[in-house]
Amino acid sequence: MKRFPFLRTILIVAVCCFGPQAVGDDSKPIELLRGSPRIVMLGDSITFGGQYIVDFEAWLLTQTLDGTPTVINVGLPSETVSGLSEEGHAGGAFPRPELAERLVRVLEATKPDLVFACYGINCGIYLPLSDERFQRYQAGIRHLKQQVEAAGATFVVVTPPCFDDQRAKKEFSYNAVLGHYADWLLAQREDGWQVVDLHGPMTAELAARRQTDPDFTFQPDAVHPNAEGHWFMARQLIRWFGDEKAASVASVEQMLAQRGISPDAVKLLQQRMAVLRDAYVAAAGHKRPGIRAGLPVSEARQKAAELTEQIRPLTIQE
């Protein structure tokens, strides 16, 4: 199976020199926010955890927009776009859920204008690279894009996060498998896809930090990011939207403080994210056991509105 190492280098240089917009698209990503009242985030357990989404929403508070977009997290733990599941997953309790099973219902429930999707870390099933698994991932991503666009929304795909090979040693590099998936996604920019590269910067940053701290990690269990890892993920979204200054600071709290916004807003954003997530994930339905059902959507939206009113005073500069 052919890799794309030189292509990745070319694409990284192109992004640095010409900005993050898709090839052949003269519009800037920031313009998507002005035309996207409702943003939906799709992904697996990392997205379900949602701290990077909270951090992204904190950045949205700093932007001058006609109205701050509503962000709806509909991530689902264990999920794949490949439809694959390893033998004995979850101790044999249940196979991995597949996004395609619930995708139409999610889109109907959320009615998005803009969709971000981050899949891949589960899709390779933590096994060596194989043509079959890679092709299943490609087919799943293409189906996802097709369905999102058929629903009238803009699709943005995020390359997979890195896998910390040092934290979960295997006889092969699973992070290299994910790098292959990321290379393919980046290559789709040539066809006009909107792609945010997370995998390349995260892998590079991990290696750089280990030059001075050999035990440094973004992912203590090799998969799920800690707070710093989630902020790094959010920074790649922020950078894609063109705010390099905000993407360069060390923490979400520092970013807010620089913009005159109380860091206390983060806890309220966390509550709002969870209320909407639990409601919409439940409303769309899924086959993943162990997920707590949220409020009915109408009640969740009212609760979210109340939290928004508590957030508002924290964003006013004195």
N, C-alpha and C positions, 0 to 999 in steps of 0.2 A: 504493500500500500504506500503510495507516494506521499511524502510530507511536503510542506510549503515553507521551509525556513527562510528562503530568500524573499518570498512574498511577504512574510510577516515583517521583515526588516524594511522593505519598501513601504508597506502600509503604515508602519509606525512613523517613518520619516514624513510620509505624506500628511498624516494627522498633525504632526508637530508643525509642519510648514504651512498647511492650508486650512487647518481647523478641522472639527469633527464631522462636518456634514457629509452626507452620503455622496458617492461619486455620481456626477451628473445631476446633482441637486443644488441649485444656487441658494436655496433658503437655508437659514441658520436654525439649528435645533431649538434655540430659545424661542423662536416664533411658534413652535409647537405648543408651548405653554399658553400662549395668548389665544390659541384656538382650541384648547382642550380643557373644558370645564371639569371633565371626569377622567382621571388617570387610574388604570388598573395595573396591578403588579401580580404577575404569575410566576410560580416557581415551586420549589420543594420545601423541605424543612427550614432551610436557611431563610427563604423568603417568608415562610410562615412565622418564624421567630420575629422577623420584621424590624430589628433594630436599625438596619441600614435604611429601611423605608422611613422610620421615624426621623433619622438624621437627614434624609432627603427632604422630608416635610419641614424640618426646621430651617433648611436652606430656603425653601419656598417662602417662608415668612419674611425673608430678607429681600424678596424681589418686588419690583414695582409692576403690578399687574392690575387689570381692571377688577379681577376677582381671583382669590387664591383657589387653585383647582382642588377638588375633592379627590383624595387618593384612597383607593380601595385595595387592600391587600387580600388576595384570594389564593395565597400559597397553600400547599398541602404537603405535610410531611410524607416522605418516602416516594413521592410521585416521580414519574418519568414521562418523557415524550416518546420514548422508544417502545414502550409497551412490554419491556423485558423485566424479569424478576429473577434473582438468584435463588437457587434451591435452598430451602430452609430459611428464607427471609423472615425476620422477626421471630426466630425460633420455630418457624413453621406455622405461625399463627395466621398469617395472611400474606398474599403476594403483594408486590408493590402496585399501587393504583396507577392507572394510565390517564394522562390528561385528556386524551380524546374522549374518554367515557363521559366526562362532565363538561367539556369545553363549551358546547353550544348552550348549555344551561347557564354556565357562568356568564357568557356574553349577553344572554337574554336578561339575566338578573342585574348585571352591573351597567349595561349600556355605555360602554367606554368610548371616549374620543381618542385616547392614546393608550397603548398597551405596551408595557415592558415585560419581557419574559427572560428568565435566567434558569436554564436547565443544562444538564450534562453530567454533573458530579455523580448522580445515581444511574445515569443512562448507560454508562459503560459497565455497570454491575461490578465494579471494583476488580475487573479481570483484565488480562492483557488485551491489546488492540486486536480486533478482528474485523474483517470486512463486513460480516453479517451484522454485528452490533453497530458498527459505524453507519451502515446503510439504514438501519432501523432508526437511528438518531436523526439522520438527514431527512428521512421520510416524515418523521414526527414533527420536526421543525417546519418543514415545508407545509404540512397540513395545518399546523398552528397559524402560520402566516396567512395562509389562504382563508382560514375561517375568520381570523381577526379582520382582515380587509373586506371580506364579504359582509361583515357586520358594520362596515362603514368607519372603522377605526384605523389609526396609523399604528403600524407594528414596528417596535424596536426590540431587537434581540441583544442580550448581554452575554458575552462569552462566559464559560463556566469559571467559577473561582478556582484557585489552585487547590491541589490536594497536597497536604504536608507529608511527603514520603518519609521524612525523618521521624515523624510521630507515629506512623503505622508502617513499619518496614515490610516490604514485600520483595519477592524475587525479581520484580520489575518495577519500573516507575509508572505508577498510575497517573501521576501528574503529567507525564509525557503523553499518555493516552488522551487526557483532557486537552493538552496542547494541540493535538491533532484535530480534535473537535473544534477548538478555537480557531485554528488556521483555516478550516473550511468555512466557518462563519465569516471570518474577515474577508475571505475571497469573494463572498457574496456581495460585498460592497461594489464590485465591478458591475453587478446587475442592479444597482440602485438600492440595495438593502440598507436600512439604518442599523448600524452595529456599534455597540459600545464594547470596547475591549477591557475586560476585567482580568482575564487570565494572565495575559502578558505582563502588565504592570504589577500584579500581585505576586507573581512568581519572581520577578526581578527584585521587587522590594524585599521579599522574604530572604533571598540570597544576599542582598546588600546588608540587611540588618544582621545576618548571621556572621558577617565578617568581623563584627565587634562583639556580638553576643551569640555564641554558638547555640544557645538554648532558646533563642527567640522564636516565637510562633504567633501566627494569627489564629491558629486553629488547634487548641489543646488536644482535641480528639482526632486531628487530621482532617476533619470535614467542617465542623461547625465553628464559625468565627467567634472570637471573643469581642468585647466592645471595640477594641482597636481595629479588629478585622472588619467589623461592620462599618465603622467610620471610613475605613479604606475603601470599602465597596461604594459607600455613598459618595465619596470623593470622586470616583470615576464617573458617576452620573453627573455630578456637579461640573466636573471638568468638561464632559461632553457637551453640556449646555453653555460652556464658554466662560464660566466664572473661575478663572485660574487662581485668583486671590483667595477665595473661599476654599478651594480645593487644596490649597497648600498649607493650611493651618493644622495644628496637631490634634484638635478635638472639636466636636460639635459645639461644646460649651464655649470654647475660645472663639469659634466662628461667630456664634451669636453675640458674644460680648463685643466683638469688633464692630458689629452692626447695631449696637445699642439695644439689644434684645435680651431680656432676662433668661438665663439658662434654666430657670424654673419652668419654662415653657416645655422643656423636653419631657418631663413626667406627664404632663397633660396630653402631649402629643402621643405618648405611649398608650395612655388610656383610650384615646380616641381611635387610634389605629386598631387596638384589640377589639373594641366594641364593634366597629364596622367589619373587621375581618371575620369575627365569629358569626356575625349575622349573615353576611353574604356567602361565606363558605357553606353554612348550614342551609341557606335558602336554595343554593344551586344543587346541593346534594353531592354525595361522593361515596366511595366504597372503602374508605380508610377508617378502620375501627379506632376508637379511643380519642376521637376529637370532640371536645365539648361543644354542645349546641349553643348558639348565641341567642340573643333576643330576636324577636321578629324584626324584619328590616325597618319597618316604620318606627318602631320604638328605638332601635339602634340609631337611626338617623336623628331622632329627637335628642337622644343622649349625646350624640356627636355634636349637635348644634349647641347644646348647653356647654360642652367642653370648649367649643370654639369661642364662646362668649367669655369663658374664663381665661383663655389664651390671649384674647385680643388686647387687654390692658397691658400685658407683659411685652407687647411689641411696640408700644408707644414710647418714643423717646422724650425725655423730659428736657 
